Amino acid sequence: MKKLIVASVLALTTLAGLATSPKVQARSTTKSAKVSFKQYKINKKYKNGVKAKFSYNLPQLKGKSAAIKKINKDLKKIYSSEKKDSKTVFYCAKQYDSKQAGAIKDTCYDLTKTSVSYNKNGIISFKVDHNWWAGAQDKNKKIPYHVIGGLTYSLKNGKRLSIADIAKGSKSSVRKQLIAGATKKFKIKKSETIYFDMLGGKVPGTNTFYDVRLNYYLKGGKVYLYPNIIEPLNYEFTHHNPPIYYNSHFTIPSRYK
């Protein structure tokens, strides 16, 4: 099963790190890239009547430069990891007994849809929509894992870029924008602490139970930021006022228009 993202406080983090990421110059000899998608699908139906499916559209950039090869290698690595994780869905579908199978009216699935959200100025960004369900998990209630995120790369050197690399402003300015954006969007109260820590951890003197990892992609001169959570297993998020869902997001300006 997928691991819960809940820890102890609301932590705004980046996939590549905010404090240590090098700045990326906007100029590049390769301003945009041609992209093709390869669709992978696996569909199975087991003797117990339960179906399971896996779907993933893998983007690949056309070209022979070192940067393009590096990006394609990373994208393939991510796909391979997701395909490996999808075995959980097929395993769960196969293991249901006849009574459990009768309660499952939907197909178990692991679906990833990737699309290009930005492709110019030497930067390419992908929006990634990941939807996953391995059957009834709580009194036959359908509890999906649904995350919206992204992958952003430099076409100059092939590096995966962090929020700090693509957001407008200095690192301290970006940090303030993230705090302000999350506070406004998620209605964070004074008793709830916002901090940046990849590992999480309880802040002394607080009684908060939030740990959000921010996913992001670049589009139209803005960085779109989404929380990486599982709903409604994450009671603290869905019972927050207002609730924080997978598609709750906010934006901050990007240095790339």
N, C-alpha and C positions, 0 to 999 in steps of 0.2 A: 504494500500500500504506500501511497505517497506520504511523506513526512509532513507533519503540521509545521507551520511557520511561526506559531505562537511561542513567545518566550516571556519577557517580563516588562519591557517598556517600549514605547514607540520609537523605533530606531530607523532613521532614514539613511539608507546605505546605497552604494552603487555597485554594479556588477564588476567593475574593474577598479574600484577604489577612487575616492574623491581627493584625498589628501596627497597621494603620491603620483598621480597621473601627470605625465608630461603634456605640455601644450602642443597642439598640432596646428601647423601653419595652414591657412586657408588656400594658399597657392599649391597647385599640383600640376604635373605634366599631363596627368590623366584626369580630365575634368568629370567624366561620367563613364559608365560601363554598360555593356550590353549584357543582359541577364536572360537566362533561360531557366525553366523549371522542369524537374523530373518528378513525376508523380509516382509514389510508392503506395501500394494498397495490399492489405492482407485481410481476407474475410474467411471466417470459419464458423461452422455450426457443429455443436457437440451432441452426443447421444442423449443428453439430458434435455435437449431442445433449446439450450441457451446459445445465442450467437455472440460473436466477438469480432471486432474489426479495428484495423490500424490504418491510418491514412496520414501521409506526410508529403508535402511538395517541397523538394529540395532545390533551392536556388543555386545556380552555378554561373559565375561570371566568365565571359568569353575573353580570351587573351592569354599571352604567354609570359607576361612580366612576372617578376618575383613577387610583387605585391598581390597580383591576381591569384597566383598559385597559393600564396599564403592564406588568402581569404577563403578560397575554395576548399582548402585543406581543413580549415577551422569549421566551415559549414558542414562538411562531410563528417567531421568528428562529432559535432553536435547531433547530427542525424543518427549516427551510429549509437550514440548514447541513448537517444530517445527510443530507438528501435529496441534496444536491449531492455529498457524500462517497460516497454509495452508488453513484455512477456507476462507481467503481473496481471494484465487485463485478461489475457487468454487463459492463464492459470486459474484465475478466480472463476471465469465462466465455465471452465471444464469441471471444477471441483464442486459446484452446487449440486446437492442431491435433488431428487424429484420434487420434494416439498418446497425447497428454496427456489428451484427453477420455476415452479408454478407461480411464485410471487413476483418473478422478474419478467415484466412485460416488454422491457426495452432491451436493445442490444448493448452489451458492454463495449466500450470504445476508447480509443486513444487517438485523437484527431489533432493534427497541427496544420494550420493554414498560414503560409508566409506570403507577404506581398511587399513590393518595393514602395517605400514611403518617401524616399529622398534619393536623388541620384544626380548630383552636380557639384561643382566647386571642389572636386577631388574627394568627395564624401559619398558613401552609399549607406543607406539605412533601410532596414527591413522591419516591418511590423509583424509580430508573431502572435497568433491566437492559438492557444493550446487548451483543448477541452478533453477531459479524461473522466471515465466512470467505470468502476469495476463491479457494479451490481449493488444490490441493497446493502447498506452499511449500518442503518439505524432504524430498526423496526420497519423495514421495507420502504423507508423514505429515500427518495433519490437524492443523493448528496454528491454533486459533481465537483470536480476540481477544474476550475476555469481560470486561466491566467492570460492577461494581455501584456505583452512585453515587446522587446525588440533587440536587434543586433545592428550596431553601427560600426563601420570600418573606414579607415583612410585608404584611398586608392593609390596614395603615394608610397606607403610603406607596408600596407596590409594589416596594420595593427587594429585591434578592436578598441573602440573609443569609449571613454567613460563620460558621465554627465559633465564633469569639469572640462573635458576636451571640447564639447560641442555647445555648451551653454555660454551665454554672453556674460562677460564680467570676470573678475578675479575669483580665485578659489573661495575667499572669504565672502565675496559678494554672492556667489552661487549658493554657498551654504545658507546664507540669510534668505535667499529666494526660496530655497527648498523648505526651510522652516516656516516662512510666511505662507507659502502655497499650501503646505500640509495643514497648517493651523487653520487657515481659512476654509479649505475644502472639507477637512474632516472634523472641523469644529472642536479642536483640541482645547481642553479646559486647562486652567492654571495648575490644577493638581496633577496633570499628566505631563510627563517629561519627554521632550524631544531631544534626541542626541544622535551622534553618528558613531556607530560601532559595528563592525562586521560580525562580532561574536555575540552581541547582545549582553544582557545582564541587568540585574535589578539595581536601581539607583537608590542609595540609602535615604530613608525618610519619605519614600513615595509608596503608593499602593496601586500602581498602574500595572497593566498586564497586556502591553502591546509591543509587538516587535514586527515592524513592517519593512520589508526589503523592496526598494523601488525599482521597478522595471521601466524601461524607457526606449523611445525611438524618436527620430527627427522627422519633422514634416512641416512644410510651409513656413520656415523661419522660426519654428517653435519646437521645444523639447516636450514631448508628451510623457507624463509620468503616471504610472499605475502601481497600486500596491500588490505585492505578491502574497495573496492569502488564499485559504481554502474556506469556502462558505458552504453551508452554515455550520460546519464542524467548529469553526472558530467563533465560539459563543461571544467572546469579548468584542469581536468586531461587529457582528450582526446585531448585538444588543447595545452597541454604542449609540449615543444620540448626537447626530444622526448615524444610522448604520453605515459601515464602511464595506462596500462590496468590491468584487474583482474589477468591475468597470468604472469604479470611482476614480477619477483622475483630475489632474490639473496641469497647466502648462507654464513654462518659463521661456523667456526669449532665447534664441540661439544666435551664435555669432555667424551662422551660415543662413543666408536668406534663400 
